[in-house]
Amino acid sequence: MGKTIELNDDLVERIEEHCEEDETIEEFLQELVSIYEQEGRFLQEGA
């Protein structure tokens, strides 16, 4: 079961500028989180 998040129009426009052709915002955000995880940022928070 998925969660729904609301994004303001300005943020949506910014994200869409970075999406590749035919890439959805969800796909872009999944890739962004993967990159963030690979950098180890989630593991370092709260340490």
Secondary structure, 3 states (H helix, E strand, C coil): CCCCCCCCHHHHHHHHHHCCCCCCHHHHHHHHHHHHHHCCHHHHCCC
